[in-house]
Amino acid sequence: MSIVQDTGAVSSVAGAVLVPVTDGAGRPVVSATFVLARPPRPDERLGPLVVRGVLAVELALTLPERSPLVATTTFQVVREGEVLGERTVSGPFAHGAVDAVVTGPLAAELLDGILGGPTGIGLRAEACTAVPPGGRSAGHTATAGMDLLSRAISREPEAYVHLVCEDGGALHDVLPVRRSAPARGAGARRLPRVARGKEVMSLSAALGRPTASVTPLSAAAHLGAVVTPVLVTEALGLPPRLRTGPDVVDPAAPVWPDLSRAGHLWYAPALTVMTPDPAAGHEGAPFGFTVATEPGHSLDGVPALGATVDVTLVAGPSPETVAAAKAAGGTLHAVTLTAPLVQLEIPFRDEGGVTRVERIPATSTDATEVTEGTVVRARFRLLDAWARLAYGALSTPGFQTSPAVVSLTGTFDGWRQRTTQPVLGTANLWAIDAPAVTVRRPRTGARAARRGPAGRAPGASLALAILPPAVLAGSVGPAWQIRPDLLDRLTRRERERARLTVRRTVEASFPCATLGELYREVADDGTTRAVGCRPALQLGQTEHRTYEPLPVAAALGHAQVLRSLRSPGRFLVVPERYGVGRFAADDDRPYRPRLLVHSTIDTDDLSQVRCVIAAGLEPDLPPSVRSAILAELREHHPDPVLELPPSAGVEPAVRWAVPSETDVVELATADGYEVTVSCGIALFLALRSLLERGGVVGVATLELPGGLLVSSRLVLAAGSITGPYDGGVVEQTAGPGTVTLTNRAGVGVAVSGLARDGAVVAPVSAVLVPGGTVEVAVPDAGPFDVEYRCDTGREAFDEIPAYIDDLEVGITFVATEAALAGVAGLQVSTSFIGRDDPDDLELTATTPQARRDYVLPLTTFAGDPTLVLRVTAVGTDGTRTTSDPVTWPIRARGTVVPIGPALPAGT
């Protein structure tokens, strides 16, 4: 969303200006629907037929610089003091939507006004600031006429104005308001037209303004508007750019070949537990288990106990990996595992007698990456029964039916195979196996376009055609045949770059019989002494409960907080919402949304084009909220630590609300989720619109031990960006007694104060535009947390194709024999996506077909680009007859344009 200021149509009070909110293409967000009593006749004005009208528009009130924060804003549609529609929105950002429903003459006046005619209907906005203690609320008011919207609407009425008529209590569409193609030459003006039955007229004529000529629809559509299109694609021969890296065809294989380098083998490092020397003592040992009694007792009356466990791991190739590399005769290379997560897996019997495993994440590790030779030192903190269970599992072989295990999970970049099956259904894939193709208009069969070997353009390919099944029932000849080899080719097996996850485990056993010196207990004087083997610690049954909810006022509206029953001082924070994050300040794309739209282009078959939206989601927990939560938790522990859901060791169950035929894949990470949403080209625009509006929404649910359920909303939307998680989007620059705040986001930010430990120390009341700054006086040198709120406007995000930058579309024009009868030839002038082509195409009896090639972005092709053409018949005596312009939507009607004989009179 963006806000465009056009002061030429606005009057304002006290510096406030009312402006329309625009979408990503710069068009105002407005829609007007009018209900007609019946379908209009060709010569009939629309005004008397309008029964009612509905106007919906998004507006914004821009306020003078340094204005106090707004509390509420009221938007109105008015006429001579009468309020026709009203909407009040809360919050510091003075923008929102308002709608109005009018009937009878007012509806006709509204239709006239939004198309540029005179009207008394206008727009109004009033903003009120919060009432300060002992003070009065300040206000801003602005008004605007309907010409604020009409200039944009009159340029493209079919995008904003919708006409329907009542028939038997139901509503039916009237053919949409259209505009004609521009006349050739400079200064040409686009005139809106409306079609009904077999007549086409300008909208001005329908409204009773200066009359324009009425043209028979059959003449305007003489190029065969009802011919079912044939779409022919040609291979462009552009393979994907290959890279090196492990080709992970079988994830369980001990080694993986390199994608492009022969003899280069990859493997994921396995783990080995570094075994202590029994004679070396406990100082500096690679393993240690230290327990200490703590104040209080557990629920069963046993004294509270805390334990610290230290384990040292070494990464390297497993024996299976070494043997496989030797058999393959290649050189061995380890992948680098990033973001390693180390867990201690403790087996136990629950209250039902079932053996289960609890995964305890390490409280600290000294490795950020793991590859061959990496030494990983991990420390775990456990509490009460979990400390006793860990002691039994680590110190006593056979303590449970399965041993204790240490696991390491990490990610690496590699290649994987993706198999794409052909989609058969509403569109069928057929191969042309005939010397000529005849396309006939349904029902009449009077006009046809023939292509044979003699008329085919050099190098033209008819390898693949896409036709709806209805066309195959008799509108195309000769017979069509299925080619098995083509269907086999459509089963595509491709390599794609991916972030892959691997989990490595190793048994952890340190028998107390030989390593008793390493199991130690903290005495009252702070020294430690060896524990050895103590049966009193071997308690192998416990209630499976790891967390309990804890009410925290600072977390309301942001997260749910749970106290860990396994590790003292640790609190699980489950965000209420994950949003699209931003790149960190030190990234090469600082503060930009972690959101990317790209496409995988299949140049052989456009039905196999895949459009992908990828995003990194992170918790919507600003630093000021986290600081306030920590300040409140100090009442429960002197040094609280916040953990995010991955620390719970439970796999989330995620459900998405997306259109059918849309694939969603999510990967839980240490601080959020990596999400990809993919669909075919037919759903791309709908999915992109959803992304820019309400967003793609999912729910992630965690079922914690003991049956406790917690959940978070996952919101993938361009208008709802959060982060960066570590510092937020408001940058602080310290000065003498002041702090300068700078908005680094792509949308406005409302700053309400600087806080420390959840308490405001310097109030602020400012709305910062992108890049805007404000200087705040502060009582000390800080540090501070900025309390702010981002606007919900749409931020720019990256859009790239995967393999090629643009899509090539070839459009073929074919003149029928009847169209060329009695004339010297045909000249075809074309305009594509509003741009005129410089030269006309020449069609004659010897060259009855010609082709134009265009290059356009994928999103333009998905929006069904329109070709506009005029045909001029050149007689044998030199006379010239030119048709009216005809529109031809490429995706809807195909890339083969048949030209028939019915040319209208004209010059």
Steps between C-alpha positions, in 0.01 A plus 500: 500500500618853428355845543508744209446870559326696223435845643340628182167345596518551877411775742633461852464649845794554738743338255329160479456351151261223391656266243412160349683184600654329197602142424838376382427621143423853618124471444250622762337223705137568406207297368156616385211262421170618348180298475283568193129427489543318169753467217534828310407539136773624265366855487390519865665704776617309806403768754122432513569124525724522810317354800778522756876539522773391740827692531795362701830690523814502714609848613781650704531827689852638485573726797743789547851411611550466878127446556404303816412135452146443379262293714203466259421603142151522348452477123170606339326510164285816511264709289407852606547424869323161488714199595450219247761265649736510798779293651720570807839334541726494807876534514774749413485441123218707357388277214208264451215392274153655479197394297165652414176357357275742309177451307295669228620840372792503744629177346480650151680812628773284654552316168520831319741645757755219509522519119581872510157661489358764736395375845450626851628176651840530670735352757590617849739390775548609862781385729509541879805468720504333840383718788798588722451517880316823579498602133280497190514284191640662186341440161573516127239514223529479121253470211529405134274487197422191299759611243754359746398162356342576163824585318638150560165328444436671166835373369413137576127475585476124454738452794283696742138515375281188499148490354243235591126474433209347690319211338248293695653593835852403393790716384668445164805671355454756228792486257776697671582861439781495244724745328588487136855467378677830434485652157832487325701818516590759758241652725257212461252464788367181652118505510313265735246272335220278624369195312154344513347242266646565153567870554809690617474861620709747694416543864447868432220413257345261753499780759340748258812711442612608146397215275756266346431270210364151571689216332355151440676251726536252215715751314719578800561129556554400140821311579311201634445584865323169565769276348641274773873582519791264437809577708825370345822520701857454381798388705730789580785269602607689813623247764534596870834626622672204660713530812727271696398333826373169633236331284283346772297245305490256794513681837593176678806435281839519679644722222351725232657586164564856396248640253761588237848391617586137438675317784400764754306334787311669782383376840331636812731468803420226751554544875737328740485550876839594640563233766663617826814343638405342837843579639510865395268644768200728458679830428486568125326169428288482180204381708359617832185458709459738796196509730403745769206517738281808464250662736159333524359159417334344198134394493579155648695647794848427365755783545536720192802415286682669215756338270751620243613255233799569270558284191771533231440379143730466200368519141642287222429225246336180615650159407216455247591833338870408475417161348260651246755762394767235458267286288405799282861608458432869568629772732296555816376843612278588796208739467483782752203475735371841606280596797580177688248395764638258761259301718533241776237228451401338828291180499242449775179318587192719527211451743346244263812284494592598141864572422538843345779745422534860617731730300679762709664779290846614595512825693832583333731370226830636373446419130304710250592271207585132490721331241773235500718527811273743686497450878161584653475562874140502621360579845157396626309618809241269656267522797366255761370172351663573162838534671450162668386338173802639316730364769352152476505491118859627471657314792332159498497278187158340455333759725225529237411286199688749282817701578541875533581670169657831399368637169613784276270652237635739238432629151707521183454609139470229237305373204200269502290340230154634427257297289219693331209303357283644219167649608216362288144615552336818377784536250628196307836467330501375140757464228427615146571220253355624172617696194252784563299644788155647444340720763127546444259738667241302697155457346564686174810345348502786250838639583818308550869551535715242326866439545685251284858423421517767233358773725693421815760752609863379480603326820148506643422220743165344579630260762237565765147638509269562794126482437197476726324161467192665347704603198587139430131418447495625145647846458847380401604271220664277396517247787722560802714222645668447837875444470627275784854632466373855557313396814816331628695818435251696710599296807783736588786403728695808592756602758422793727714686752370449853587547866520144633479386863696209645489346847790301643481297826746318720448293812619662822612262774742589778484210753533621855681176586810619310436875472353564846742789555321699228163486677527769768288669761530860626552517876374773732838674491496516118754225440414187306547136586459183299157335502587171332209258470207587725181292481311787663522691172365214291134603487384384155137606502360852490194691388560623146457874552761747385332843507225682685323822392604816681288821486715794386325834453770640270443215254126558452419539133847386397581155639423225749768432763564157655741416781745214435474215750823346369745792516480775765475858378394409147165612360338392174351793306243394239432800270138567414609590147790439264533756218729554204830609649752756385868454424733610780663842503841354408365297206565610141122558475445676834141529626350369175223239538617139488247442224567387145272426206658299222402262226619170358441535128428197281549631149368178343165509678358813664253289699802372695618848601535514879486828687656497844474734798775447757513673837681488831257533791613618841320569831308826522668583832667844488803555726298728731244223562770242573671738744171555683441124521849442643450778755182336625656151505773620740238465768519122438874460432795739536636426153216384270571372148241509221477201266304470176290191406782299331658464845200294612617211280149451355424496129229761420186398309433768236178553305457760223195669350592523130320448167487149362783393268737707716795335673641631829823370655627634832822427689523586869825684580660615823319836488198444276398332176623491141189476279455445126161525328481379139223487243439493127477810286117493509501564878802730509316832487240385753776386735695821452187707568446296816860568598454877456166507684403270787791264455552124501416382853586180685494366856793323668399285798733344757381212718725511802543202735204462731248592227565878516415666163641838392473659157620793287362667188730502197426803279668534161396848381679790334309746721594336829879502540679463834857511625791497477467286810819620670458879476181603322468757219557820697872579511641686801787748475622638833596864546568732795185459709297387198427199284414537131250243377496406129233291329671235283179326393328544166178620670411759761580437867319652799742543793345538847805494728839373611480231768725301733386173655146567385471849653493816283787735587457749213155547341485561124208589275608485138415327173816443296476455125752259341840653568351760736671601825412653836729618781401404854639637828603214732586491873815290463716316248272196473466238370134540396233299328292688243127453538357530151230370269538447126236599248327215316596635158648273234879498478695429184637148463725325252361327193729301273462211254694185573659434162415772251420866547208521258250288315495497118160494335455462126166605346413367154251675268332278236283642218230271363453446128167682517663804663756523216245451220474804272768707676867558436582434865440581866700730727482426874601771749543385862538641848602276792453598865439861397812532279466540123713278277696707245430304178186344357485132405427414133277201420449390140388192312861378478586587865170461688658499846747705704629502853596750769720411798475677835697475823314568825524419873323194633262708714390694190425175321307372802283814484381406147665775289291643218589549136316772306497479119354672196479340156520703178387333176690632195292459183638412159425858397688643799201586717547443874237387752593497873315318775424625849748389769452151639638376836645151533590373854794265452457252785123476464488466120841373396796606289352412158284785367279401200398789274165455327340683204241719677673839492288803600469809292732782593819677413 
